[in-house]
Amino acid sequence: MYAFEERLQNQHPDNKHVRDKISEQLQMLRDEGIVEFVRIPLKTAPNSHGS
């Protein structure tokens, strides 16, 4: 969700807390039931020892 952070920072150069604001807005949307946070399991790396 932070893919737009750089673009937003460029549009609002005086705002030093763009990432914080993105997080805040996402949490607000979650609390309002508009978005749902889901966890995606990370893939584990294959065993490099050949076991």
C-alpha positions in Angstrom: 0.0 0.0 0.0 3.0 2.3 0.2 3.6 2.2 -3.5 2.4 5.8 -3.8 4.5 7.1 -0.9 7.2 8.7 -3.1 4.6 10.2 -5.5 2.7 11.7 -2.6 5.9 12.9 -1.0 6.8 14.7 -4.2 3.3 16.3 -4.3 3.6 17.4 -0.7 7.2 18.1 -0.1 6.6 19.9 3.2 4.9 16.8 4.7 7.5 14.7 6.4 5.0 12.2 7.6 3.4 10.8 4.4 3.9 7.1 5.4 2.3 7.8 8.8 -0.7 9.5 7.1 -1.1 6.5 4.7 -1.1 4.2 7.7 -3.6 6.4 9.6 -6.0 6.6 6.7 -5.8 2.8 6.1 -6.6 2.2 9.8 -9.5 4.6 9.6 -10.9 2.8 6.5 -10.5 -0.5 8.4 -12.3 0.8 11.4 -15.2 2.0 9.2 -15.4 -1.5 7.6 -14.5 -0.2 4.2 -11.3 -2.2 3.9 -10.1 -5.4 5.6 -6.5 -6.1 6.5 -5.5 -9.6 5.5 -2.3 -11.5 6.2 -0.6 -13.3 3.4 1.7 -16.0 4.5 5.3 -15.6 3.4 6.8 -18.4 1.4 9.7 -20.1 3.1 12.9 -20.5 1.2 13.8 -24.0 0.1 16.3 -25.8 2.3 19.7 -24.9 0.9 21.3 -28.0 2.4 19.5 -30.4 0.1 17.5 -32.0 2.9 
